Amino acid sequence: MRKRETVLTFSGLSLGEHALDYHLDDAFFASYENPDLEGLHCPVKISGSLRKANNMLTLNLAFDGLLDCQCDISNEPMSLPLTNAYQVIVRFGNAFDDSNPDLIILPFGEIEVDLSQLFYELVALSIPMRKVRPDLVSDEDEDDSLDDTTYLSN
């Protein structure tokens, strides 16, 4: 994927809400060398919206996709549905700063922002650590609540 395809030019956009639609191919993910992404059905569609205000941008991004992988319990091949959503605020300041995952600071005068890292993280972080076929998931595996007595000490 050419770098330009993940750049959002916001300088010519009017204030208000704008739809976003990006398609990421195998070449995009190959540049990250993440073996967990092997088997990802491409092209990956990332959709969302951009809300442009006078002094900031709000990006809402969403991803739904499929990953061909092996079940961690049965070791059988499976297609794992993936989904993720992310919101990030873009503000303007003296220097670029992306140390806060929910906020990007762009230097005053910038007219565009490269979204490639956000796209990669949106997809990569949607892959669960444990990949299990739905028919093998028990009710107790789905219950994320912990019994409070587990952590009580004598």
C-alpha positions, 0 to 999 in steps of 0.5 A, spaced: 500 500 500 502 506 498 503 511 504 499 516 501 492 512 501 492 512 509 493 520 509 487 524 511 487 531 508 483 535 512 485 542 510 479 543 505 474 539 509 468 544 511 466 544 519 462 538 521 461 530 520 465 527 514 464 519 512 471 515 512 472 509 508 479 506 507 481 499 504 488 496 506 491 490 502 496 485 504 502 490 502 500 494 508 500 489 513 506 486 510 510 492 512 509 491 519 511 483 520 506 481 525 505 473 524 498 474 528 496 477 522 497 472 517 491 469 515 487 476 515 482 476 509 484 482 505 482 487 503 480 490 510 475 495 510 476 501 515 470 505 516 468 511 520 467 518 521 471 525 522 468 530 526 471 537 524 471 543 529 475 549 529 480 547 533 480 539 533 478 533 529 475 527 532 476 520 529 471 514 530 474 508 526 471 501 526 473 495 523 470 488 522 474 482 519 475 475 518 482 471 520 483 464 518 487 461 524 488 455 528 483 453 534 488 454 540 484 448 543 482 443 538 488 445 533 483 445 527 482 451 522 477 456 523 475 463 521 475 468 527 471 474 526 474 480 528 471 487 530 474 493 534 472 500 534 477 506 536 476 514 537 482 519 537 482 526 538 487 530 534 488 537 537 494 542 535 500 545 538 507 547 538 510 540 536 507 533 534 506 528 540 502 521 540 504 519 547 497 519 549 493 513 545 487 517 545 490 524 543 494 526 537 497 533 537 499 536 530 503 542 529 500 548 528 499 549 520 499 541 519 494 540 513 494 532 514 495 526 518 497 519 517 493 514 520 497 508 518 499 506 525 492 507 528 489 503 522 494 497 524 493 498 531 485 498 530 486 491 526 492 488 530 489 489 537 482 486 535 486 479 535 484 475 541 490 472 545 486 466 545 483 463 539 477 458 540 472 456 536 465 458 538 462 451 539 468 450 544 467 456 549 463 454 555 459 458 559 464 459 564 469 461 559 465 467 557 464 469 564 469 474 565 467 476 573 471 474 578 469 471 585 471 476 590 473 471 595 479 469 590 483 474 592 481 475 600 487 473 604 487 470 611 
